[in-house]
């Protein structure tokens, strides 16, 4: 009982922290109370290895219906013909795709982590970099946009089995059509990891690659505002669908998390609403406004702008590292994450940049007036740490005006 009280206390403190901090982490968001409640339901008790009508356990008649509902809603939301809702995370969705389409040591072309890519796109410390021959592409050093000519050159030279597109810290539109033309030259599979852009795509505010690429992978907790989990989608291709299903189970996972799958079903339904599209539009407005405010204060924005929910800042001209900026801002109850920038001389534990995103604060109802304050506070804190104490009081006051859960 004492240990239970300890956990409850820590959860209470974490809830209080979330309410009293401005969260600018691009990969975080707040779910609806419906999603929170579903995740703690009796569905947690059920083991359901396998797929509908092919389970390895009995007692799955209601589980089958819940999972099918999630599949149907995911397909409708993204205009897909196929959906696997079982991956535990976006990274495991990528792992399943690699297993379905590649053998160990096959060549995969992915975006460099240092240029905005993701760990699971080939970083040497990740499973993707350990099990496959990874060739990496990046951004043009002048424009700081994805270098499609370089991708073309690397594709012709190395003939990858898979080209994986998508990013965790790239703020511009990815041209799926150009990548498809490149992949066709060597008959490579083209995979779109839309983990960061899923909510924008669902609201038709970012190009949907479903009819262009061979398959889509995504997480469900970022701009999509769902539970922490993964999803794989594709257009109709029975051979590919079977390979993916087999790769997820029994390939990389055992029993699916049915309480999370039910929460995904709620998420996919919520994302079809007009309210959700309004939210996504406001997210883009907030991001661009915050970017403009910081740019006026001589913050260097990578690629000089954003088309999405995030942007990356080069702090070199501010004479402060990413880790120091992160720590200073957190002392004032503003949360960002340190981030590697292109051609960074500092390692990933220090970095020369920070990443900023607005999905979480937009969920709370922050708008232009609030965004202006946040931009001013960030500038003052980065310029002089003596401002932290006074700004922290103002941050808490602003947060109380916009509670996460009313």
Secondary structure, 3 states (H helix, E strand, C coil): CHHHHHHHHHHHHHHHHHHHCEECCCCCCCCCHHHHHHHCCHHHHCCCCEECCEECCCCCHHHHHHHHHHHHHHHHHHCCCEEECCCCCHHHHHHHHHHHHCCCCCEEEEECHHHCCCHHHCCCCCHHHHHCEEEEECECCCCCCECHHHHHHHHHHHCCCEEEECCCCCCCCCCHHHHHHHHHCCCCEEEEECCCCHHHHHCCCCCCCCCCCCEEEEECCCCCCCCCCEEEEECCCHHHHHHHHHHHHHHHCCCCCHHHHHHHHHHHHHCCCHHHHHHHHHHHHHHHHHHHHHHHCCCEEHHHCCCCCEEEEECHHHCCCHHHHHHHHHHCCEECEEECCCCCCCCCCCCCEEEEECHHHHHCCCCHHHHHHHHHHHHHHHHCHHHHHHHHHHHHHHHHHCCCCC
